[in-house]
Amino acid sequence: MAVGVPENDVFAAADAVLARGERPTVERVRLELGRGSPARVGALLDQWWEQLAGRLRGETRLPGLPAEVAQAFVAIWQQASTLAQAVVEQSLAGQRQVLADEREQLAALEARARLEAAQARQQTVEAQAARQVAETRLADLELLLAQRLVQIDDLRQQREELLGQRDEARELLREAHQQLQVSRQQADQAREEQQRYTRDVEDRSYREIDRARGESKALATQLKEANGRLQAVQQLLQSGQTELAEAREQRATAQAQAQALGDQLVLARQAGAEASERCLGLQQQLHCTQGELAGVREQAAAAQARAQTLNEQLMATVSSTTVTVRSPRPGKTPKPR
């Protein structure tokens, strides 16, 4: 819409509307002009009404009428102008009221827009804070997951070390078993020799008795060495049991930490699906580690049972050998024939 309509055009349009017998209003003048903003036309129309009153007070437009008629016509015209001015004022008051209502509505809309903008900013701040919290929690979970992976690697390395120690224990048990067989053979041979010595004791001299004593001492020394080796094996097994107990404690700690991690991951499922998948992988690795530790524990228990059986066999061998060695009494010397 055009702005800045000349006042002469507005005045001419208002005169044309008045000449048709209609009251000049903003809409009628704009319709007559075909252009112009309501504010510009309204301001110029107010000036037109003021000039119209001055024009009516003069007699320049009534040169050919008598003075009395002209005065009467002016009085009537002034009264009509007053009435028209009142009507215009009433119309302007209505328009002012409408403008005031529109201003109030606009102010209410602006206040509502400001409130909505403030709420939007607050929601944005809260969303950013929630995102930062989620990112921080996700970073903490990733760090914790990395720590758990390191712990799993440590547990795997410890498991490999325990497996190596288990193999060493098996090798020591195998050697002890071989030594036990050798000791049994020697004990059997000594027992046979002792029986032969017992049968031929009357025919042998003191030198044979001393020789039997020397052989008995050598056998006792061998038995003592076998007992020392058995004690070393038992100590090694006890050390393996201690390490297994420590591994169980570490496994319980890892399980507790994995449980805490599972709870944290349940709370942070909405923070990202990737952290949940990593946590599931960690739990699977922990289950695998638990299964491997259970296998190590069973193998250690089997090794302990075999060691206990070997100890019982050694004790039985020692008892039988002691009985055999005690058969000839060194204090009694047979009389030579």
C-alpha positions as CSV (number, residue, x, y, z in Angstrom):
1,M,0.0,0.0,0.0
2,A,1.3,3.4,-0.9
3,V,2.5,5.8,1.8
4,G,2.6,9.6,1.8
5,V,-0.5,10.5,-0.2
6,P,-0.7,14.3,-0.9
7,E,-3.1,16.2,1.3
8,N,-4.7,18.0,-1.6
9,D,-5.8,14.6,-3.0
10,V,-7.2,13.6,0.4
11,F,-9.0,17.0,0.7
12,A,-10.4,16.6,-2.8
13,A,-11.6,13.1,-2.1
14,A,-13.2,14.2,1.2
15,D,-15.0,17.0,-0.7
16,A,-16.2,14.5,-3.3
17,V,-17.6,12.2,-0.6
18,L,-19.3,15.1,1.1
19,A,-20.7,16.3,-2.2
20,R,-22.4,12.9,-2.6
21,G,-24.2,13.5,0.7
22,E,-22.1,11.0,2.7
23,R,-20.0,11.6,5.8
24,P,-16.3,11.5,4.9
25,T,-14.6,8.6,6.8
26,V,-11.2,7.1,6.4
27,E,-12.5,4.1,4.5
28,R,-14.7,6.2,2.2
29,V,-11.9,8.6,1.4
30,R,-9.4,5.7,0.8
31,L,-12.1,4.1,-1.4
32,E,-12.5,7.4,-3.3
33,L,-8.7,7.7,-3.7
34,G,-8.0,4.1,-4.3
35,R,-4.8,4.3,-2.3
36,G,-3.3,5.7,0.9
37,S,-2.6,4.3,4.4
38,P,-5.3,4.5,7.1
39,A,-3.0,6.5,9.4
40,R,-2.1,9.1,6.7
41,V,-5.6,9.4,5.5
42,G,-7.0,9.7,9.1
43,A,-4.5,12.5,10.0
44,L,-5.2,14.5,6.8
45,L,-9.0,13.9,7.3
46,D,-8.7,15.5,10.8
47,Q,-7.1,18.5,9.2
48,W,-9.8,18.6,6.5
49,W,-12.5,18.8,9.2
50,E,-10.7,21.7,10.9
51,Q,-10.3,23.5,7.6
52,L,-14.0,22.7,6.8
53,A,-15.1,24.5,10.0
54,G,-13.1,27.6,9.0
55,R,-14.4,27.5,5.5
56,L,-17.9,27.3,6.8
57,R,-17.4,30.3,9.1
58,G,-16.4,32.4,6.1
59,E,-18.9,33.7,3.5
60,T,-16.6,33.4,0.5
61,R,-18.6,30.6,-0.9
62,L,-21.9,32.5,-0.6
63,P,-21.4,35.8,-2.4
64,G,-24.8,36.0,-4.0
65,L,-27.0,35.4,-1.0
66,P,-28.4,38.1,1.3
67,A,-26.6,38.5,4.6
68,E,-29.5,37.1,6.8
69,V,-29.8,34.0,4.6
70,A,-26.1,33.6,4.5
71,Q,-25.8,33.9,8.3
72,A,-28.7,31.4,8.7
73,F,-27.1,29.0,6.3
74,V,-23.8,29.4,8.1
75,A,-25.5,28.7,11.4
76,I,-27.2,25.6,10.1
77,W,-24.0,24.6,8.5
78,Q,-22.0,25.1,11.7
79,Q,-24.6,23.1,13.6
80,A,-24.4,20.3,11.1
81,S,-20.6,20.5,11.2
82,T,-20.8,20.3,15.0
83,L,-23.0,17.2,14.8
84,A,-20.8,15.7,12.2
85,Q,-17.7,16.5,14.3
86,A,-19.4,14.7,17.3
87,V,-20.2,11.7,15.0
88,V,-16.6,11.7,13.8
89,E,-15.3,12.0,17.4
90,Q,-17.5,9.1,18.4
91,S,-16.3,7.1,15.4
92,L,-12.7,8.0,16.3
93,A,-13.3,7.0,19.9
94,G,-14.5,3.6,18.7
95,Q,-11.5,3.3,16.5
96,R,-9.2,4.3,19.3
97,Q,-10.9,1.7,21.5
98,V,-10.3,-0.9,18.8
99,L,-6.7,0.2,18.5
100,A,-6.4,0.0,22.3
101,D,-7.8,-3.5,22.3
102,E,-5.5,-4.5,19.5
103,R,-2.6,-3.0,21.4
104,E,-3.6,-4.9,24.5
105,Q,-3.9,-8.1,22.4
106,L,-0.5,-7.4,20.8
107,A,1.0,-6.8,24.2
108,A,-0.5,-10.0,25.5
109,L,0.8,-11.8,22.5
110,E,4.2,-10.2,22.9
111,A,4.2,-11.2,26.6
112,R,3.2,-14.8,25.7
113,A,5.9,-14.9,23.1
114,R,8.5,-13.6,25.6
115,L,7.3,-16.3,28.1
116,E,7.4,-19.0,25.5
117,A,10.8,-17.8,24.4
118,A,12.0,-17.9,28.0
119,Q,10.5,-21.3,28.5
120,A,12.2,-22.5,25.2
121,R,15.5,-21.1,26.4
122,Q,15.1,-22.8,29.8
123,Q,14.2,-26.1,28.0
124,T,17.2,-25.6,25.8
125,V,19.5,-25.0,28.8
126,E,18.0,-28.1,30.6
127,A,18.4,-30.2,27.4
128,Q,22.0,-29.1,27.1
129,A,22.7,-29.8,30.8
130,A,21.0,-33.3,30.4
131,R,23.1,-33.9,27.3
132,Q,26.3,-32.9,29.1
133,V,25.3,-35.2,32.0
134,A,24.6,-38.1,29.6
135,E,27.9,-37.5,27.8
136,T,29.8,-37.4,31.1
137,R,28.1,-40.6,32.3
138,L,28.9,-42.2,28.9
139,A,32.5,-41.2,29.2
140,D,32.6,-42.6,32.8
141,L,31.1,-45.8,31.6
142,E,33.6,-46.1,28.7
143,L,36.5,-45.4,31.2
144,L,35.1,-48.0,33.6
145,L,34.7,-50.5,30.7
146,A,38.3,-49.9,29.7
147,Q,39.3,-50.6,33.3
148,R,37.3,-53.8,33.4
149,L,38.9,-54.9,30.1
150,V,42.3,-54.3,31.7
151,Q,41.2,-56.3,34.8
152,I,40.0,-59.1,32.5
153,D,43.4,-59.2,30.7
154,D,45.1,-59.3,34.1
155,L,42.8,-62.2,35.2
156,R,43.5,-64.0,31.9
157,Q,47.2,-63.6,32.5
158,Q,46.9,-64.8,36.0
159,R,44.9,-67.8,34.7
160,E,47.7,-68.6,32.3
161,E,50.2,-68.3,35.1
162,L,48.1,-70.7,37.2
163,L,47.9,-73.1,34.3
164,G,51.7,-73.0,34.0
165,Q,52.0,-73.6,37.8
166,R,49.5,-76.4,37.5
167,D,51.6,-78.0,34.7
168,E,54.7,-77.6,36.9
169,A,52.9,-79.2,39.8
170,R,51.8,-82.1,37.5
171,E,55.4,-82.6,36.4
172,L,56.6,-82.5,40.0
173,L,53.9,-85.1,40.9
174,R,54.9,-87.2,38.0
175,E,58.5,-87.1,39.2
176,A,57.5,-87.8,42.8
177,H,55.4,-90.8,41.5
178,Q,58.4,-92.1,39.6
179,Q,60.6,-91.6,42.7
180,L,58.0,-93.4,44.7
181,Q,58.0,-96.3,42.3
182,V,61.8,-96.4,42.6
183,S,61.6,-96.2,46.4
184,R,59.1,-99.0,46.3
185,Q,61.4,-101.1,44.2
186,Q,64.2,-100.3,46.5
187,A,62.1,-101.1,49.5
188,D,61.1,-104.4,48.0
189,Q,64.6,-105.2,47.2
190,A,65.7,-104.2,50.7
191,R,62.9,-106.3,52.2
192,E,64.0,-109.3,50.1
193,E,67.6,-108.7,51.1
194,Q,66.5,-108.3,54.7
195,Q,64.6,-111.6,54.6
196,R,67.6,-113.2,53.0
197,Y,69.8,-111.6,55.7
198,T,67.4,-112.9,58.3
199,R,67.5,-116.5,56.9
200,D,71.3,-116.4,56.6
201,V,72.0,-114.3,59.8
202,E,73.5,-117.3,61.6
203,D,75.9,-118.0,58.8
204,R,77.0,-114.4,58.3
205,S,79.7,-112.6,60.2
206,Y,79.7,-109.2,61.9
207,R,80.8,-107.7,58.6
208,E,77.5,-108.7,56.9
209,I,75.6,-107.3,59.8
210,D,77.4,-103.9,59.5
211,R,76.7,-104.0,55.8
212,A,73.0,-104.5,56.5
213,R,73.2,-101.6,58.9
214,G,74.8,-99.4,56.2
215,E,72.1,-100.4,53.7
216,S,69.4,-99.6,56.2
217,K,70.9,-96.2,56.8
218,A,71.1,-95.5,53.1
219,L,67.5,-96.6,52.7
220,A,66.5,-94.3,55.6
221,T,68.3,-91.4,53.9
222,Q,66.5,-92.1,50.6
223,L,63.2,-92.2,52.5
224,K,64.1,-88.9,54.2
225,E,64.9,-87.4,50.8
226,A,61.6,-88.7,49.4
227,N,59.7,-87.1,52.4
228,G,61.5,-83.8,51.7
229,R,60.5,-83.9,48.1
230,L,56.9,-84.7,49.2
231,Q,56.9,-81.7,51.5
232,A,58.2,-79.5,48.7
233,V,55.3,-80.8,46.5
234,Q,52.8,-80.1,49.3
235,Q,54.2,-76.6,49.8
236,L,53.9,-76.0,46.0
237,L,50.3,-77.3,46.1
238,Q,49.5,-75.1,49.2
239,S,51.0,-72.1,47.3
240,G,48.8,-73.0,44.3
241,Q,45.7,-73.2,46.7
242,T,46.6,-69.7,48.1
243,E,46.8,-68.3,44.6
244,L,43.5,-69.9,43.7
245,A,41.9,-68.3,46.8
246,E,43.3,-65.0,45.7
247,A,42.0,-65.6,42.2
248,R,38.6,-66.4,43.7
249,E,38.6,-63.2,45.7
250,Q,39.6,-61.3,42.5
251,R,36.8,-63.0,40.7
252,A,34.3,-62.1,43.4
253,T,35.5,-58.5,43.2
254,A,35.2,-58.5,39.5
255,Q,31.7,-60.0,39.7
256,A,30.6,-57.3,42.2
257,Q,32.1,-54.6,40.0
258,A,30.4,-56.2,37.0
259,Q,27.1,-56.2,38.9
260,A,27.6,-52.5,39.7
261,L,28.5,-51.8,36.1
262,G,25.3,-53.7,35.0
263,D,23.2,-51.5,37.3
264,Q,24.8,-48.3,36.0
265,L,24.3,-49.5,32.4
266,V,20.6,-50.2,33.2
267,L,20.3,-46.5,34.3
268,A,22.2,-45.3,31.3
269,R,20.5,-47.3,28.6
270,Q,19.1,-44.2,27.1
271,A,22.6,-42.6,27.0
272,G,23.6,-44.9,24.1
273,A,23.2,-48.4,22.7
274,E,26.9,-48.7,22.1
275,A,27.7,-48.6,25.9
276,S,25.0,-51.3,26.5
277,E,26.6,-53.6,23.8
278,R,30.1,-53.1,25.4
279,C,28.7,-53.9,28.8
280,L,27.1,-57.1,27.5
281,G,30.4,-58.1,25.9
282,L,32.1,-57.4,29.3
283,Q,29.6,-59.6,31.1
284,Q,30.2,-62.4,28.6
285,Q,33.9,-62.2,29.1
286,L,33.4,-62.2,32.8
287,H,31.3,-65.4,32.5
288,C,34.0,-67.0,30.4
289,T,36.6,-66.0,33.0
290,Q,34.4,-67.5,35.7
291,G,34.1,-70.8,33.8
292,E,37.9,-70.9,33.2
293,L,38.6,-70.2,36.9
294,A,36.1,-73.0,37.9
295,G,38.0,-75.4,35.6
296,V,41.3,-74.3,37.2
297,R,39.8,-74.8,40.6
298,E,38.6,-78.4,39.7
299,Q,42.0,-79.2,38.2
300,A,43.7,-77.9,41.4
301,A,41.4,-80.0,43.6
302,A,42.2,-83.0,41.5
303,A,45.9,-82.3,41.8
304,Q,45.5,-81.9,45.6
305,A,43.6,-85.2,45.8
306,R,46.4,-86.9,43.8
307,A,49.0,-85.3,46.1
308,Q,47.1,-86.6,49.1
309,T,46.9,-90.1,47.6
310,L,50.7,-89.9,47.0
311,N,51.3,-88.8,50.5
312,E,49.2,-91.7,51.9
313,Q,51.2,-94.1,49.7
314,L,54.5,-92.6,50.8
315,M,53.4,-92.9,54.5
316,A,52.4,-96.6,53.9
317,T,55.8,-97.2,52.2
318,V,57.6,-95.5,55.1
319,S,55.7,-97.6,57.6
320,S,56.3,-100.9,55.8
321,T,60.0,-100.0,55.3
322,T,60.4,-99.1,59.0
323,V,58.9,-102.4,60.0
324,T,61.3,-104.2,57.7
325,V,64.3,-102.3,58.9
326,R,63.5,-103.0,62.5
327,S,63.4,-106.8,62.0
328,P,67.2,-107.4,62.8
329,R,68.2,-106.2,66.1
330,P,71.7,-104.7,66.0
331,G,72.2,-105.3,69.7
332,K,72.0,-109.1,69.5
333,T,74.9,-110.7,67.6
334,P,74.4,-114.3,66.6
335,K,77.0,-116.7,67.9
336,P,79.3,-118.1,65.2
337,R,79.1,-121.7,64.6
